[in-house]
Amino acid sequence: DMSHIVTIEAKILSRTAAVAACCKLNLAPPVDGTFQMYGSSCTGLGINLTGWQYPVVADLTTGKINYDNYGGRWGDQDHLDRFLQRYQVEAARETAENLGYTAEETLLSDGSISLEVHVLEYA
């Protein structure tokens, strides 16, 4: 088996949060399909990261993420980490807004993102 696809536990379940994360990071919108990788293929939501040879493919039913960057030679791991961080923020924002809350984001000096959720008080 010539494949070196990696499956990671971080979950991508929300299409809208994935689209929002791509938008914020100036990436092309993700698309559904079956994507050829090295020696095999994956079906799901394909996310094209900058400089990556193959897309990151998320199965929105299980949340599983498959990618093949050949240990960093075919794509910078930092780009995936940045996308996943952005996705988590967008997913949290989506959840908060669906509950009728507002979410305010702050970029911290260490590069992490703080998301403050404001619960609306009813008099």
N, C-alpha and C positions, 0 to 999 in steps of 0.2 A: 504494500500500500504506500503510494508516493505522497499521500496527503499529510499535511501538518496543520490542519485546521484546529484552532483553539476554541473551546466553548467555555464561556465564563458565566459566573453566577449572577452578576449584576443583571437586573431584569429590565427589559424594555417592553412595556405592555400598552402604553398610550401612543397611538399614532399622532395625535395632535401635539403632545409634548415633544415627540421626536422631530416633527416638522418645525416646531417653534425653536428647538435647540439648533437645528440646521440653519434656520433663518438668522438666529443671533450670532452664529459662528461664520456667517457668510458662506455656507456650504450649499450645494445644489439641494433642492427638496428631495427627500427620500422617495424611492419608487418600489412598488411591489414587483416581484418577479422571481425567476430562478437564475441564479448567478453562477457563472463558471468560475471556479477557483482552481488552484493548482491541483490537478489530478482528480477533482471531484466537483460537485456543485451543491449549492444551498438555496433553499426557497424561503422567501420572507420579504421583509422590508429592507431594501438595500440602501445603505448610507455610505456615500462616497466622501471619505476623508481626504484632506489635502495631501497629495503626494503618495497616496496609497495605491498599490498595484491592483488590489481587489477590494470590493466593498465590504463593509461590516454588515452582516445580515442578521436581522432580529426576527425571531418567530414571535409574533404578537400574541399568539394563543398561550405559549408557555413562558414567554419573556426571555427565553434563551438567546444569547448572542454568539454568533459564530464569526470568526475572522481568521485570515491567514496573512500575517505580515512577516512570516519566516523569521521569527525572533527579532524583528525590528529592521531587517534588511529590506523588506518590501513596504515598510510604513512605520512612521514614528509613533511609538507607544503613547507618547505624551498627547498626541492628537486624539487618540481614543479616550484617554483619561479625561481630557478636557471636554470631549463630547459627552461622556457619561456624567460628569459633574454638571454640565449645562442641562442635560436631560433630567437629572434628579431635581434640579431647581424648577424646571418648567413643569414637571409632573406634580411637584408639591404645590406650585402656584395654581395649577389647574384644579387640584383637589380642593384647595382653600377657596378658590373662586366659585367652584360648584356648590360649596357650602354657604356661599354668600359672604365670605370674608374677603378682605383685601390683603395682598401680599407685597411687601416692600423689600427690595433686595439691596444688600450692601456688599461690595467687594472688600474683603479683608486684606491686610498687608501681606499675609502669607500665601495669598492667591486663592484661598477658599472663599466661598460665597455664603453669606448669612442671609437667610430668608425670614423676615419677621412677619408673622401673620397677625392681622388686626381683626379682632372680633368686634363686630359692630354692636354697640350697646343700644338697647331700645329703652327709651324713657317710659 
